[in-house]
Amino acid sequence: MIRIIQSSDKVSLQSLLNSRVSNQAEIAGRVAAIMDEVRQSGDNALCGFTRRFDKADLTPEQLRVSEEEIKWAYSRWIRRY
């Protein structure tokens, strides 16, 4: 359930902001651990995290992007920017 805080509720708003600041170190540690595992285990780690966070069961082969897909994506990106 999403907690809605009214902007006029300064105490709750400040409490929320303070909790986010105190959690940044914890979050940074978790992200660093994920990045380390991906560096060490490569695509297998990516598949594991995809399974864990996205509930999608992929193989390393399914992560591969063809040259044609890269060219297509680049052409769409270059037109926008």
Residue, then its C-alpha position, 0 to 999 in steps of 0.5 A: m500500500i502506498r502511503i500518501i503524505q499531504s504537503s501540509d503535514k510537515v512532521s511526516l514529510q520531514s520524517l520521510l525525508n530523514s529516513r531516506v537519507s539514513n537508508q542511502a548508505e544501506i542502499a549503496g551497499r546493496v547496489a555495490a554487492i550486486m555490481d560486484e556479483v555481476r562483475q564476477s559472474g557476468d550474465n549468470a548473475l544478471c539472470g539471477f537478479t532478473r529472476r529475483f527482482d523481475k520474476a523473469d526466468l531468462t538465460p544468458e543467451q536471451l540477454r544477447v542483443s543482435e547487431e540489427e537490434i543495436k542499429w535499430a535502437y541507435s537509429r531511433w535514439i539518434r532521431r530523438y537527440 
